[in-house]
Amino acid sequence: MKNSEVIRGLCNAMANTFYPDDETINTMCFNEGVDATAEATPKDVRNFRLALSLVVGYVEGSRSENGVSTSVFSERIKQSISYWCGIYGLDADEELSDFVRVIEDGSHLW
């Protein structure tokens, strides 16, 4: 598998039905010095952290295109992120800043 495929798969695993586009993944990889087309290694923490940043960055309080709706599943997304951090041997509290640790439903803001 390529790094980009692993990142996309992890995004979907953490937030079901979330598939970031190729350009977004490639940009994230480029910025972090990761070759998106290179063969991935199992449990590569860099790939996981890239996927995590995409999930957190795309979480929205509404069902707009390409967003992850938190209107019903905000607690499940947090649980999923914590679960996957454990799989990769990371502490979810350390991986998520105070700003993004609270995923809020912003639907009422529209």
N, CA, C and O atoms as a Tinker XYZ file with bonds, in Angstrom:
   440  protein
     1  N      0.828000   -1.183000    0.000000    73     2
     2  CA     0.000000    0.000000    0.000000    64     1     3
     3  C      0.869000    1.242000    0.000000    63     2     4     5
     4  O      1.965000    1.257000    0.561000    81     3
     5  N      0.365000    2.270000   -0.633000    73     3     6
     6  CA     1.056000    3.554000   -0.638000    64     5     7
     7  C      0.701000    4.332000    0.635000    63     6     8     9
     8  O     -0.329000    4.083000    1.261000    81     7
     9  N      1.565000    5.270000    1.003000    73     7    10
    10  CA     1.282000    6.121000    2.155000    64     9    11
    11  C     -0.063000    6.817000    2.012000    63    10    12    13
    12  O     -0.823000    6.901000    2.978000    81    11
    13  N     -0.364000    7.316000    0.820000    73    11    14
    14  CA    -1.636000    8.019000    0.609000    64    13    15
    15  C     -2.834000    7.108000    0.844000    63    14    16    17
    16  O     -3.850000    7.557000    1.374000    81    15
    17  N     -2.735000    5.850000    0.463000    73    15    18
    18  CA    -3.828000    4.901000    0.665000    64    17    19
    19  C     -4.035000    4.600000    2.151000    63    18    20    21
    20  O     -5.166000    4.473000    2.621000    81    19
    21  N     -2.935000    4.490000    2.870000    73    19    22
    22  CA    -3.020000    4.234000    4.309000    64    21    23
    23  C     -3.670000    5.421000    5.008000    63    22    24    25
    24  O     -4.534000    5.245000    5.867000    81    23
    25  N     -3.255000    6.627000    4.639000    73    23    26
    26  CA    -3.813000    7.830000    5.258000    64    25    27
    27  C     -5.310000    7.919000    4.992000    63    26    28    29
    28  O     -6.088000    8.199000    5.904000    81    27
    29  N     -5.715000    7.683000    3.753000    73    27    30
    30  CA    -7.141000    7.719000    3.409000    64    29    31
    31  C     -7.907000    6.657000    4.198000    63    30    32    33
    32  O     -8.995000    6.925000    4.709000    81    31
    33  N     -7.345000    5.460000    4.296000    73    31    34
    34  CA    -7.998000    4.387000    5.048000    64    33    35
    35  C     -8.133000    4.709000    6.523000    63    34    36    37
    36  O     -9.156000    4.408000    7.137000    81    35
    37  N     -7.104000    5.319000    7.094000    73    35    38
    38  CA    -7.167000    5.699000    8.507000    64    37    39
    39  C     -8.208000    6.787000    8.741000    63    38    40    41
    40  O     -8.913000    6.772000    9.750000    81    39
    41  N     -8.302000    7.727000    7.810000    73    39    42
    42  CA    -9.339000    8.767000    7.928000    64    41    43
    43  C    -10.712000    8.124000    7.973000    63    42    44    45
    44  O    -11.548000    8.490000    8.799000    81    43
    45  N    -10.945000    7.169000    7.088000    73    43    46
    46  CA   -12.235000    6.486000    7.050000    64    45    47
    47  C    -12.445000    5.652000    8.307000    63    46    48    49
    48  O    -13.565000    5.565000    8.810000    81    47
    49  N    -11.385000    5.040000    8.819000    73    47    50
    50  CA   -11.517000    4.229000   10.027000    64    49    51
    51  C    -11.872000    5.091000   11.241000    63    50    52    53
    52  O    -12.675000    4.679000   12.079000    81    51
    53  N    -11.283000    6.271000   11.339000    73    51    54
    54  CA   -11.549000    7.153000   12.481000    64    53    55
    55  C    -12.898000    7.838000   12.373000    63    54    56    57
    56  O    -13.598000    7.999000   13.372000    81    55
    57  N    -13.264000    8.242000   11.168000    73    55    58
    58  CA   -14.529000    8.953000   10.954000    64    57    59
    59  C    -15.200000    8.342000    9.731000    63    58    60    61
    60  O    -14.964000    8.773000    8.603000    81    59
    61  N    -16.023000    7.352000    9.959000    73    59    62
    62  CA   -16.652000    6.589000    8.886000    64    61    63
    63  C    -17.221000    7.490000    7.795000    63    62    64    65
    64  O    -17.860000    8.504000    8.078000    81    63
    65  N    -16.983000    7.112000    6.568000    73    63    66
    66  CA   -17.404000    7.786000    5.332000    64    65    67
    67  C    -16.607000    9.043000    5.024000    63    66    68    69
    68  O    -17.000000    9.805000    4.140000    81    67
    69  N    -15.505000    9.289000    5.719000    73    67    70
    70  CA   -14.671000   10.454000    5.415000    64    69    71
    71  C    -13.494000    9.996000    4.560000    63    70    72    73
    72  O    -12.645000    9.230000    5.015000    81    71
    73  N    -13.452000   10.477000    3.310000    73    71    74
    74  CA   -12.394000   10.148000    2.368000    64    73    75
    75  C    -11.806000   11.446000    1.827000    63    74    76    77
    76  O    -12.368000   12.026000    0.898000    81    75
    77  N    -10.698000   11.916000    2.377000    73    75    78
    78  CA   -10.108000   13.152000    1.841000    64    77    79
    79  C     -9.631000   12.936000    0.401000    63    78    80    81
    80  O     -9.256000   11.826000    0.024000    81    79
    81  N     -9.650000   13.998000   -0.392000    73    79    82
    82  CA    -9.244000   13.874000   -1.790000    64    81    83
    83  C     -7.721000   13.762000   -1.903000    63    82    84    85
    84  O     -6.985000   14.075000   -0.967000    81    83
    85  N     -7.272000   13.308000   -3.076000    73    83    86
    86  CA    -5.842000   13.073000   -3.311000    64    85    87
    87  C     -5.001000   14.327000   -3.121000    63    86    88    89
    88  O     -3.914000   14.265000   -2.545000    81    87
    89  N     -5.494000   15.458000   -3.598000    73    87    90
    90  CA    -4.720000   16.694000   -3.505000    64    89    91
    91  C     -4.474000   17.081000   -2.053000    63    90    92    93
    92  O     -3.387000   17.539000   -1.702000    81    91
    93  N     -5.480000   16.897000   -1.216000    73    91    94
    94  CA    -5.338000   17.212000    0.203000    64    93    95
    95  C     -4.307000   16.302000    0.857000    63    94    96    97
    96  O     -3.433000   16.768000    1.589000    81    95
    97  N     -4.411000   15.019000    0.595000    73    95    98
    98  CA    -3.451000   14.074000    1.167000    64    97    99
    99  C     -2.049000   14.360000    0.656000    63    98   100   101
   100  O     -1.096000   14.355000    1.435000    81    99
   101  N     -1.908000   14.610000   -0.640000    73    99   102
   102  CA    -0.595000   14.892000   -1.207000    64   101   103
   103  C      0.012000   16.155000   -0.611000    63   102   104   105
   104  O      1.215000   16.203000   -0.356000    81   103
   105  N     -0.803000   17.169000   -0.388000    73   103   106
   106  CA    -0.310000   18.407000    0.214000    64   105   107
   107  C      0.157000   18.164000    1.642000    63   106   108   109
   108  O      1.215000   18.647000    2.043000    81   107
   109  N     -0.626000   17.419000    2.405000    73   107   110
   110  CA    -0.241000   17.100000    3.781000    64   109   111
   111  C      1.063000   16.314000    3.802000    63   110   112   113
   112  O      1.950000   16.597000    4.608000    81   111
   113  N      1.179000   15.339000    2.928000    73   111   114
   114  CA     2.407000   14.541000    2.863000    64   113   115
   115  C      3.596000   15.423000    2.485000    63   114   116   117
   116  O      4.654000   15.342000    3.109000    81   115
   117  N      3.424000   16.257000    1.471000    73   115   118
   118  CA     4.491000   17.154000    1.029000    64   117   119
   119  C      4.964000   18.039000    2.179000    63   118   120   121
   120  O      6.165000   18.184000    2.408000    81   119
   121  N      4.017000   18.626000    2.895000    73   119   122
   122  CA     4.370000   19.518000    4.000000    64   121   123
   123  C      5.115000   18.810000    5.127000    63   122   124   125
   124  O      5.895000   19.432000    5.848000    81   123
   125  N      4.875000   17.522000    5.275000    73   123   126
   126  CA     5.535000   16.754000    6.340000    64   125   127
   127  C      6.740000   15.960000    5.836000    63   126   128   129
   128  O      7.367000   15.228000    6.602000    81   127
   129  N      7.062000   16.104000    4.565000    73   127   130
   130  CA     8.215000   15.394000    4.019000    64   129   131
   131  C      7.987000   13.903000    3.821000    63   130   132   133
   132  O      8.933000   13.116000    3.846000    81   131
   133  N      6.729000   13.519000    3.625000    73   131   134
   134  CA     6.369000   12.126000    3.406000    64   133   135
   135  C      6.064000   11.944000    1.926000    63   134   136   137
   136  O      5.316000   12.729000    1.344000    81   135
   137  N      6.641000   10.910000    1.313000    73   135   138
   138  CA     6.362000   10.602000   -0.088000    64   137   139
   139  C      5.023000    9.870000   -0.160000    63   138   140   141
   140  O      4.916000    8.722000    0.272000    81   139
   141  N      4.014000   10.527000   -0.702000    73   139   142
   142  CA     2.665000    9.962000   -0.764000    64   141   143
   143  C      2.611000    8.686000   -1.591000    63   142   144   145
   144  O      1.758000    7.833000   -1.348000    81   143
   145  N      3.510000    8.538000   -2.569000    73   143   146
   146  CA     3.469000    7.381000   -3.459000    64   145   147
   147  C      4.387000    6.249000   -3.016000    63   146   148   149
   148  O      4.413000    5.190000   -3.643000    81   147
   149  N      5.133000    6.462000   -1.951000    73   147   150
   150  CA     6.044000    5.421000   -1.453000    64   149   151
   151  C      5.267000    4.337000   -0.726000    63   150   152   153
   152  O      4.159000    4.563000   -0.239000    81   151
   153  N      5.866000    3.159000   -0.664000    73   151   154
   154  CA     5.251000    2.058000    0.072000    64   153   155
   155  C      5.204000    2.398000    1.553000    63   154   156   157
   156  O      6.190000    2.850000    2.133000    81   155
   157  N      4.057000    2.176000    2.146000    73   155   158
   158  CA     3.877000    2.448000    3.570000    64   157   159
   159  C      4.465000    1.315000    4.398000    63   158   160   161
   160  O      4.604000    0.182000    3.936000    81   159
   161  N      4.801000    1.653000    5.621000    73   159   162
   162  CA     5.232000    0.630000    6.576000    64   161   163
   163  C      4.135000    0.473000    7.618000    63   162   164   165
   164  O      3.448000    1.442000    7.944000    81   163
   165  N      3.962000   -0.732000    8.143000    73   163   166
   166  CA     2.893000   -0.955000    9.123000    64   165   167
   167  C      3.032000   -0.048000   10.349000    63   166   168   169
   168  O      4.131000    0.162000   10.860000    81   167
   169  N      1.916000    0.474000   10.799000    73   167   170
   170  CA     1.820000    1.316000   11.988000    64   169   171
   171  C      2.797000    2.489000   11.979000    63   170   172   173
   172  O      3.408000    2.811000   12.998000    81   171
   173  N      2.934000    3.116000   10.823000    73   171   174
   174  CA     3.778000    4.304000   10.702000    64   173   175
   175  C      3.080000    5.467000   11.409000    63   174   176   177
   176  O      2.017000    5.912000   10.977000    81   175
   177  N      3.675000    5.951000   12.481000    73   175   178
   178  CA     3.071000    7.000000   13.295000    64   177   179
   179  C      2.902000    8.293000   12.504000    63   178   180   181
   180  O      1.943000    9.031000   12.727000    81   179
   181  N      3.825000    8.575000   11.579000    73   179   182
   182  CA     3.682000    9.798000   10.768000    64   181   183
   183  C      2.411000    9.751000    9.941000    63   182   184   185
   184  O      1.684000   10.741000    9.872000    81   183
   185  N      2.130000    8.615000    9.310000    73   183   186
   186  CA     0.892000    8.480000    8.532000    64   185   187
   187  C     -0.332000    8.635000    9.428000    63   186   188   189
   188  O     -1.308000    9.284000    9.051000    81   187
   189  N     -0.275000    8.042000   10.602000    73   187   190
   190  CA    -1.408000    8.158000   11.519000    64   189   191
   191  C     -1.636000    9.612000   11.921000    63   190   192   193
   192  O     -2.772000   10.085000   11.932000    81   191
   193  N     -0.571000   10.312000   12.247000    73   191   194
   194  CA    -0.723000   11.712000   12.661000    64   193   195
   195  C     -1.241000   12.585000   11.513000    63   194   196   197
   196  O     -1.994000   13.531000   11.744000    81   195
   197  N     -0.844000   12.272000   10.290000    73   195   198
   198  CA    -1.389000   13.007000    9.147000    64   197   199
   199  C     -2.884000   12.745000    9.008000    63   198   200   201
   200  O     -3.658000   13.677000    8.790000    81   199
   201  N     -3.292000   11.492000    9.133000    73   199   202
   202  CA    -4.718000   11.164000    9.052000    64   201   203
   203  C     -5.490000   11.830000   10.186000    63   202   204   205
   204  O     -6.581000   12.358000    9.974000    81   203
   205  N     -4.926000   11.803000   11.377000    73   203   206
   206  CA    -5.589000   12.424000   12.513000    64   205   207
   207  C     -5.783000   13.920000   12.300000    63   206   208   209
   208  O     -6.838000   14.469000   12.619000    81   207
   209  N     -4.769000   14.570000   11.765000    73   207   210
   210  CA    -4.905000   16.010000   11.525000    64   209   211
   211  C     -5.961000   16.296000   10.462000    63   210   212   213
   212  O     -6.661000   17.306000   10.542000    81   211
   213  N     -6.081000   15.420000    9.469000    73   211   214
   214  CA    -7.133000   15.590000    8.460000    64   213   215
   215  C     -8.522000   15.408000    9.063000    63   214   216   217
   216  O     -9.430000   16.189000    8.780000    81   215
   217  N     -8.688000   14.386000    9.888000    73   215   218
   218  CA    -9.986000   14.149000   10.518000    64   217   219
   219  C    -10.372000   15.344000   11.379000    63   218   220   221
   220  O    -11.491000   15.846000   11.275000    81   219
   221  N     -9.474000   15.796000   12.213000    73   219   222
   222  CA    -9.765000   16.924000   13.093000    64   221   223
   223  C    -10.030000   18.179000   12.275000    63   222   224   225
   224  O    -10.920000   18.959000   12.614000    81   223
   225  N     -9.279000   18.384000   11.214000    73   223   226
   226  CA    -9.443000   19.564000   10.380000    64   225   227
   227  C    -10.732000   19.587000    9.593000    63   226   228   229
   228  O    -11.235000   20.662000    9.266000    81   227
   229  N    -11.279000   18.425000    9.283000    73   227   230
   230  CA   -12.483000   18.361000    8.462000    64   229   231
   231  C    -13.765000   18.178000    9.252000    63   230   232   233
   232  O    -14.855000   18.225000    8.682000    81   231
   233  N    -13.653000   17.971000   10.551000    73   231   234
   234  CA   -14.864000   17.797000   11.346000    64   233   235
   235  C    -15.663000   19.082000   11.322000    63   234   236   237
   236  O    -15.139000   20.163000   11.588000    81   235
   237  N    -16.927000   18.953000   11.002000    73   235   238
   238  CA   -17.843000   20.089000   10.947000    64   237   239
   239  C    -19.103000   19.747000   11.709000    63   238   240   241
   240  O    -19.369000   18.583000   12.007000    81   239
   241  N    -19.866000   20.756000   12.016000    73   239   242
   242  CA   -21.113000   20.531000   12.721000    64   241   243
   243  C    -22.302000   20.368000   11.796000    63   242   244   245
   244  O    -23.434000   20.239000   12.261000    81   243
   245  N    -22.067000   20.369000   10.509000    73   243   246
   246  CA   -23.170000   20.217000    9.565000    64   245   247
   247  C    -22.811000   19.143000    8.554000    63   246   248   249
   248  O    -21.703000   18.609000    8.575000    81   247
   249  N    -23.740000   18.831000    7.678000    73   247   250
   250  CA   -23.499000   17.794000    6.676000    64   249   251
   251  C    -23.100000   18.397000    5.334000    63   250   252   253
   252  O    -23.624000   18.003000    4.292000    81   251
   253  N    -22.186000   19.342000    5.359000    73   251   254
   254  CA   -21.736000   19.927000    4.106000    64   253   255
   255  C    -20.808000   18.953000    3.391000    63   254   256   257
   256  O    -20.292000   18.017000    4.002000    81   255
   257  N    -20.602000   19.170000    2.123000    73   255   258
   258  CA   -19.796000   18.278000    1.298000    64   257   259
   259  C    -18.394000   18.120000    1.866000    63   258   260   261
   260  O    -17.759000   19.108000    2.236000    81   259
   261  N    -17.913000   16.899000    1.938000    73   259   262
   262  CA   -16.588000   16.527000    2.419000    64   261   263
   263  C    -16.389000   16.722000    3.911000    63   262   264   265
   264  O    -15.279000   16.513000    4.402000    81   263
   265  N    -17.406000   17.108000    4.644000    73   263   266
   266  CA   -17.265000   17.283000    6.084000    64   265   267
   267  C    -17.680000   16.037000    6.830000    63   266   268   269
   268  O    -18.372000   15.177000    6.285000    81   267
   269  N    -17.262000   15.942000    8.060000    73   267   270
   270  CA   -17.663000   14.853000    8.933000    64   269   271
   271  C    -18.716000   15.410000    9.863000    63   270   272   273
   272  O    -18.413000   16.273000   10.686000    81   271
   273  N    -19.933000   14.943000    9.753000    73   271   274
   274  CA   -21.001000   15.467000   10.589000    64   273   275
   275  C    -20.834000   14.992000   12.017000    63   274   276   277
   276  O    -20.619000   13.806000   12.268000    81   275
   277  N    -20.934000   15.927000   12.954000    73   275   278
   278  CA   -20.895000   15.565000   14.364000    64   277   279
   279  C    -22.264000   15.734000   15.009000    63   278   280   281
   280  O    -22.392000   15.643000   16.229000    81   279
   281  N    -23.277000   15.977000   14.202000    73   279   282
   282  CA   -24.597000   16.247000   14.774000    64   281   283
   283  C    -25.116000   15.078000   15.601000    63   282   284   285
   284  O    -25.861000   15.290000   16.558000    81   283
   285  N    -24.746000   13.871000   15.260000    73   283   286
   286  CA   -25.206000   12.703000   15.992000    64   285   287
   287  C    -24.051000   11.943000   16.623000    63   286   288   289
   288  O    -24.213000   11.359000   17.695000    81   287
   289  N    -22.899000   11.939000   15.987000    73   287   290
   290  CA   -21.841000   11.023000   16.375000    64   289   291
   291  C    -20.600000   11.670000   16.993000    63   290   292   293
   292  O    -19.533000   11.057000   16.963000    81   291
   293  N    -20.691000   12.875000   17.550000    73   291   294
   294  CA   -19.482000   13.532000   18.053000    64   293   295
   295  C    -18.760000   12.689000   19.097000    63   294   296   297
   296  O    -17.532000   12.603000   19.080000    81   295
   297  N    -19.498000   12.074000   19.995000    73   295   298
   298  CA   -18.865000   11.251000   21.027000    64   297   299
   299  C    -18.219000   10.017000   20.408000    63   298   300   301
   300  O    -17.161000    9.575000   20.857000    81   299
   301  N    -18.846000    9.470000   19.391000    73   299   302
   302  CA   -18.284000    8.287000   18.724000    64   301   303
   303  C    -16.995000    8.634000   17.971000    63   302   304   305
   304  O    -16.068000    7.826000   17.922000    81   303
   305  N    -16.940000    9.820000   17.394000    73   303   306
   306  CA   -15.706000   10.232000   16.711000    64   305   307
   307  C    -14.572000   10.350000   17.726000    63   306   308   309
   308  O    -13.458000    9.893000   17.469000    81   307
   309  N    -14.851000   10.960000   18.874000    73   307   310
   310  CA   -13.836000   11.078000   19.928000    64   309   311
   311  C    -13.388000    9.701000   20.394000    63   310   312   313
   312  O    -12.194000    9.465000   20.582000    81   311
   313  N    -14.340000    8.788000   20.580000    73   311   314
   314  CA   -13.998000    7.431000   21.006000    64   313   315
   315  C    -13.159000    6.720000   19.950000    63   314   316   317
   316  O    -12.213000    6.001000   20.272000    81   315
   317  N    -13.512000    6.927000   18.704000    73   315   318
   318  CA   -12.766000    6.308000   17.614000    64   317   319
   319  C    -11.330000    6.823000   17.562000    63   318   320   321
   320  O    -10.389000    6.048000   17.396000    81   319
   321  N    -11.172000    8.137000   17.706000    73   319   322
   322  CA    -9.830000    8.722000   17.708000    64   321   323
   323  C     -9.015000    8.146000   18.857000    63   322   324   325
   324  O     -7.849000    7.796000   18.671000    81   323
   325  N     -9.607000    8.042000   20.036000    73   323   326
   326  CA    -8.908000    7.472000   21.196000    64   325   327
   327  C     -8.528000    6.013000   20.933000    63   326   328   329
   328  O     -7.419000    5.584000   21.253000    81   327
   329  N     -9.453000    5.265000   20.350000    73   327   330
   330  CA    -9.183000    3.866000   20.030000    64   329   331
   331  C     -7.985000    3.740000   19.094000    63   330   332   333
   332  O     -7.074000    2.952000   19.345000    81   331
   333  N     -7.993000    4.523000   18.012000    73   331   334
   334  CA    -6.918000    4.416000   17.029000    64   333   335
   335  C     -5.592000    4.935000   17.570000    63   334   336   337
   336  O     -4.531000    4.438000   17.190000    81   335
   337  N     -5.641000    5.916000   18.443000    73   335   338
   338  CA    -4.399000    6.350000   19.103000    64   337   339
   339  C     -3.804000    5.179000   19.879000    63   338   340   341
   340  O     -2.591000    4.969000   19.862000    81   339
   341  N     -4.661000    4.416000   20.562000    73   339   342
   342  CA    -4.200000    3.246000   21.304000    64   341   343
   343  C     -3.576000    2.195000   20.401000    63   342   344   345
   344  O     -2.566000    1.587000   20.757000    81   343
   345  N     -4.167000    1.980000   19.246000    73   343   346
   346  CA    -3.623000    1.002000   18.285000    64   345   347
   347  C     -2.201000    1.394000   17.879000    63   346   348   349
   348  O     -1.340000    0.533000   17.695000    81   347
   349  N     -1.967000    2.694000   17.743000    73   347   350
   350  CA    -0.662000    3.186000   17.320000    64   349   351
   351  C      0.257000    3.493000   18.498000    63   350   352   353
   352  O      1.339000    4.050000   18.314000    81   351
   353  N     -0.168000    3.134000   19.702000    73   351   354
   354  CA     0.658000    3.324000   20.881000    64   353   355
   355  C      0.818000    4.777000   21.292000    63   354   356   357
   356  O      1.837000    5.155000   21.870000    81   355
   357  N     -0.191000    5.596000   20.993000    73   355   358
   358  CA    -0.134000    7.025000   21.309000    64   357   359
   359  C     -1.214000    7.379000   22.322000    63   358   360   361
   360  O     -2.247000    6.715000   22.410000    81   359
   361  N     -0.960000    8.419000   23.071000    73   359   362
   362  CA    -1.930000    8.925000   24.042000    64   361   363
   363  C     -2.782000    9.988000   23.351000    63   362   364   365
   364  O     -2.260000   10.998000   22.878000    81   363
   365  N     -4.094000    9.759000   23.295000    73   363   366
   366  CA    -4.990000   10.681000   22.598000    64   365   367
   367  C     -4.913000   12.080000   23.184000    63   366   368   369
   368  O     -4.964000   13.058000   22.439000    81   367
   369  N     -4.792000   12.199000   24.497000    73   367   370
   370  CA    -4.701000   13.515000   25.124000    64   369   371
   371  C     -3.453000   14.266000   24.682000    63   370   372   373
   372  O     -3.476000   15.487000   24.531000    81   371
   373  N     -2.374000   13.539000   24.478000    73   371   374
   374  CA    -1.143000   14.175000   24.013000    64   373   375
   375  C     -1.213000   14.528000   22.537000    63   374   376   377
   376  O     -0.618000   15.517000   22.109000    81   375
   377  N     -1.928000   13.736000   21.757000    73   375   378
   378  CA    -2.011000   13.962000   20.316000    64   377   379
   379  C     -2.951000   15.109000   19.952000    63   378   380   381
   380  O     -2.761000   15.779000   18.937000    81   379
   381  N     -3.954000   15.328000   20.779000    73   379   382
   382  CA    -4.934000   16.364000   20.494000    64   381   383
   383  C     -4.722000   17.545000   21.430000    63   382   384   385
   384  O     -4.616000   17.374000   22.644000    81   383
   385  N     -4.662000   18.719000   20.872000    73   383   386
   386  CA    -4.523000   19.919000   21.689000    64   385   387
   387  C     -5.843000   20.214000   22.382000    63   386   388   389
   388  O     -6.869000   19.626000   22.041000    81   387
   389  N     -5.826000   21.121000   23.351000    73   387   390
   390  CA    -7.053000   21.510000   24.038000    64   389   391
   391  C     -8.078000   22.063000   23.061000    63   390   392   393
   392  O     -9.280000   21.879000   23.250000    81   391
   393  N     -7.613000   22.733000   22.027000    73   391   394
   394  CA    -8.515000   23.355000   21.058000    64   393   395
   395  C     -9.351000   22.323000   20.312000    63   394   396   397
   396  O    -10.549000   22.523000   20.116000    81   395
   397  N     -8.731000   21.224000   19.896000    73   395   398
   398  CA    -9.449000   20.242000   19.093000    64   397   399
   399  C     -9.948000   19.059000   19.902000    63   398   400   401
   400  O    -10.644000   18.207000   19.351000    81   399
   401  N     -9.630000   18.970000   21.166000    73   399   402
   402  CA   -10.086000   17.851000   21.966000    64   401   403
   403  C    -11.608000   17.876000   22.109000    63   402   404   405
   404  O    -12.236000   16.825000   22.240000    81   403
   405  N    -12.197000   19.062000   22.085000    73   403   406
   406  CA   -13.642000   19.198000   22.186000    64   405   407
   407  C    -14.197000   19.392000   20.777000    63   406   408   409
   408  O    -13.980000   20.431000   20.154000    81   407
   409  N    -14.901000   18.402000   20.290000    73   407   410
   410  CA   -15.523000   18.479000   18.976000    64   409   411
   411  C    -16.963000   18.897000   19.214000    63   410   412   413
   412  O    -17.731000   18.163000   19.836000    81   411
   413  N    -17.330000   20.065000   18.726000    73   411   414
   414  CA   -18.647000   20.603000   18.995000    64   413   415
   415  C    -19.547000   20.523000   17.769000    63   414   416   417
   416  O    -19.082000   20.530000   16.629000    81   415
   417  N    -20.824000   20.450000   18.032000    73   415   418
   418  CA   -21.819000   20.478000   16.972000    64   417   419
   419  C    -22.118000   21.934000   16.664000    63   418   420   421
   420  O    -22.686000   22.644000   17.494000    81   419
   421  N    -21.741000   22.379000   15.485000    73   419   422
   422  CA   -21.919000   23.773000   15.109000    64   421   423
   423  C    -23.174000   24.038000   14.301000    63   422   424   425
   424  O    -23.332000   25.128000   13.752000    81   423
   425  N    -24.076000   23.060000   14.214000    73   423   426
   426  CA   -25.288000   23.230000   13.405000    64   425   427
   427  C    -26.104000   24.447000   13.829000    63   426   428   429
   428  O    -26.722000   25.104000   12.992000    81   427
   429  N    -26.106000   24.745000   15.109000    73   427   430
   430  CA   -26.906000   25.862000   15.601000    64   429   431
   431  C    -26.327000   27.212000   15.176000    63   430   432   433
   432  O    -26.979000   28.240000   15.351000    81   431
   433  N    -25.135000   27.224000   14.629000    73   431   434
   434  CA   -24.497000   28.470000   14.221000    64   433   435
   435  C    -24.950000   28.929000   12.839000    63   434   436   437
   436  O    -24.655000   30.056000   12.443000    81   435
   437  N    -25.654000   28.086000   12.103000    73   435   438
   438  CA   -26.042000   28.437000   10.724000    64   437   439
   439  C    -27.245000   29.309000   10.718000    63   438   440
   440  O    -27.716000   29.704000    9.651000    81   439
